[in-house]
Amino acid sequence: MKHILLPTDYSHQANNAFFYALQLANKLNVKLYVLFSYIPPVLSAAHAGQPEMLSSVYQEIENSRIEYSNRKNKDLLNEALQKNINTGKVEFLFEHGTVLGSVKKVLSDFDISLIVMGVYGSTGFSNEFMGSNTTDVIRNVTLPVMAIPANAQYKSINKIGFTTLFKDKDFSALQQIVDISNIVDAKVVCVNVNDGSMHTEDILLHAENWIKNFKNQDLNFVFLEKENSVEETVNRFILDNEIDVLAIVRRNRNFFDRLMSSSLSTKLTFHSEIPIFVFHEAK
């Protein structure tokens, strides 16, 4: 594990994600980069002969945003110390541009292996639950993203649930999950829901091969029969088995988006409390 990037807008959800990410960074012994970005406004000079005035206005706006960011960063550090969270691994960044554009720039400049972002909304994973910035990053950046719901509180990660179809393209995500589990001393539960798309013999064969590749790891396999939908089956498994973090592979807005908009979502507390690792399908 290298370092963690947290884009922020200093909202309640983003601040909650900051405290979670900071404790995770301390646990993983990596640095946490906290990124605030803003888009400069487009202004027009009152008179064409006053470019200096326009430049001065832009500078004043930028200075005000920098001052705002510095004040909010100080508040975050003070609150973290009040929570007895070590702040020695935090570095704050300030960039111009969209959140997605700023994230991509930081990724090119720093050694990042995980992005943590706050999740927005109050009634579960409805269509509006994921903020547009979070979904933009998840859809356009290949690094894994950890989405932290507004009510999630950091605690020891003892059990990671990984939903998988036992495809070869899922293996890379599993390797990363196992690496993280080794650092935090967690169990990994690979969850497969039988939706009729694969023969049972093929599923068991893939599971056996994965066991051989991770024979010295605390890796468990659970095979479930679909109840109503794959999403509802996974949801109920999470609630019944005290899963601390859910890991999924996003396949072109397929399972990921259906899980977020599941009709059951407004009834399940895990949507507002359980962080989700989102990995991209390997190419």
N, C-alpha and C positions, 0 to 999 in steps of 0.2 A: 504493500500500500504506500502510495506516494503522499500527496497532499490533498486537502479538501477545499473546494470553492463554494462559498455561499453568496449568491446575489441577494441583495436586500433592498427594500423600499422603506424600511423602518416601521412597517405596519405591525399590528399585534401578531399576525401569523408569521411574518418574517422574523420578528424578534424571538418568538418561540422556537423557530427553526434554528436561530443563532445559538441559543442555549443548548439545544440538542446537539447541534453540530460541534460546538466547542467541547462538550463532554465526550463526544465520540472521538474527536481529534486527540484529546488527552489520553483516551483509552488506547487509541491506535498509535500514539506517539508520533503524530504528524502535525504539520502546520495547518491552520485554518486561515484562508484568505477570504475576507469579507469585502464584497464588491458593491459599491453604490455607483449607479450611472444616471446621467440625465441628458435629455435632448435639448440643446440650446434652441431658444425660440428664433423664428425668422422675423427680423425687424426690417423696416424700411426707413431710411433717413427722411426727415421732413424736407430737407433741401439737398440736392445732389452735391452741393459744395461743402457738406459737413460730415465727411467720412470719419473724422476724428471723434465727433460726438457719438456716432453709431458704435465705434470701437469701444468707447468708454462705457456705453450702456451694456454692451456684451460682457465687458470685464466686471462690471458691477454685479450683473446677474450671476456670473460664474463664481465670483467671490462669495455671494450670498449662499449659493448652493454648497460651496466648500465649507463655509462656516456652519451651515445647517448639518452637513454630514459629520463634521468634527464634533459638534455638540451631541449628536445622536450616538456617535461611536463612544464618546466619553460616558454617556448614560448607560450604554450597554455594558461597558467594562465595569462601571460601578455596581450595576445590578448583578453582574456575574460574581463579583467579589462578595456581595451580600449573600449570594447563594452558595458561597464557598466553592466556586468553580475557578480553577487555575486559569489565568488569562495570558500566561506567558507565550502561548503558541499562536496568538492572533496577530494578523497583519491586515490593515485596512487599505483598500484600493479605491481610487476615484477615476471614473472614465466618462468620456462623452459618448453619446450614441444610445441606441436601443439596448435593452437588456440582452437580447440574443447576440447582437453585434459586439457588445462589450464582453460578454462571456467568451465568445470565440477569440477575441483579442487576448484576453487573459490566458486562455488555454494555450495560445501560441507563445506566450511569454514565460509561463510558469509550469512547473512539473505537477500537474493535477491529475488525479486518478478517479475522483468522485466529486459530483456536484450535489449539494444539498439545497433544497428549496422549500419554502413554506407553501402550504396548500390553503386555498381560500374557500370560504363558504361556511354555512352553519347548520345545514340539514343533511349532511352526508354527501356522498359522491353523486350529486345530481349533475346535470349538464353544465351548470355554472360553478361547480365546486372547485375544479382546477382553474386557477387564474390563467389568463392568456399567456403571461410570461413563462409560467412553469410549463405549460403544454408546448409552447414554442421551443423551449430548450429541450424538452424530452423528445420532440419530433425531429429536431434538427442537429442535435449533438450526439455523437456516437458513444461518448463516455456514459457510464451508468449514472442515473440520477436517483437520489433518495428524496422522495416527497414526504414532508413532515406535516401531518394534519394539525389543525389549530389547537386541538386538545391533547396532543401527544406529549407525554412527559418522558424524559430520558430515564431509562432503567437498564439494568444489566440485560444484554441480549443473550438469552439462554436457548432460544429455539427460533430458527429461521425456516419458514415454509417456502418452498420453491415449486411453483406450478410448472409442469413440464409435459411435453408431448413425446419425450424421449427421442427428439430429433437430434441429428448430429450437430445442427446449428445451435442447440441449447447447451452443448458441452462446454463452450467457452465461458458462458455465464456461470455454469456450475463451478468451474475452476475458480473463478473470482469469488464466488460465494464461499467456497470451502476455504480459500485463503483468508477471507475476513473472519470466518468462524473459528479458524485456528488461533487468530489473534485475540478474539474476545471470548474464547472457550465456549462456543455455542454448538448445539446440535443442529444438523441440517436435515429437514424432512422433505423429500421429493414427493410431490403430490401429483398423481395422474388421475384424471377423471375419464372414465370410459364413455366416450360419446358415440362409439360405433365406427369411428373413422380408422381405427387400427385393430388388427387381430390381437387377441390376448397373448398369443405365443410370441408375436413380434415385440410387444411391450415388455414381456418378461425377459426376452433375450437382450433387449437394450439395457434393462435394469441390471441384468447379470454382468454385462460388459462394464457398466459404470461402477459396479461394486468392485470389480477387479482393478479398475484404474484408481480407486480410492479405498483400497482395502485397509489402510491404516487410519481411516477417518471415521468420525462418528456420523455416519451417513445412513439414514433410514428411508424406506420407501413405503408409500401408502397408495393403494389402488382403490378408487372410489367409483361406485356406480352413479351415473348422473341422476340427480333429482330435480326435475323441472328444467334446470339449465345448468351449464357448466359453472357459470358465475355464482349461482345460489349454492351449488354444492361446495365450491371453494369457500364461500363466505361462512357457511355453517361449520366447515372443518376448522377454520381459523378460530371461531368462537369456542368450539368444543375442546380445542387442544392447546389453548394458551400460547398461540403463536405470537412472538414479540415483533417480528418483522416479516413482511411478505415480499418475496422476490418473484418478479415475473419477467418474461421476455416479450417485448413489444413486437408484434408482427403486423406492421402496416395498418395500424388503427383497428386491429381485429379484437383479440381478447382484451387488450388494455382498455380500449374505448368502451367495450361492452361492460366491462367490470365497473368502470366509472359511472355508467349510466344505468346500471342494473335497477330494475323496478324494486328490488329488495333493499337497495342501498339506503333509503331513508329510514329503514327499520333496524339497521345494524349499527351498533356503536363502534365497531372496529374501523369504520370509515373515518371516524373523527379522532381515533386514538392510535391506530397502528401505522407506523411508517411503511412505505412501500419502496423497495428497490426496483427500478425499471432498467432492464438491460435491453440492448438492441440485438436482434438476431444476427449471428455471425454470417459473414458473406463467404 
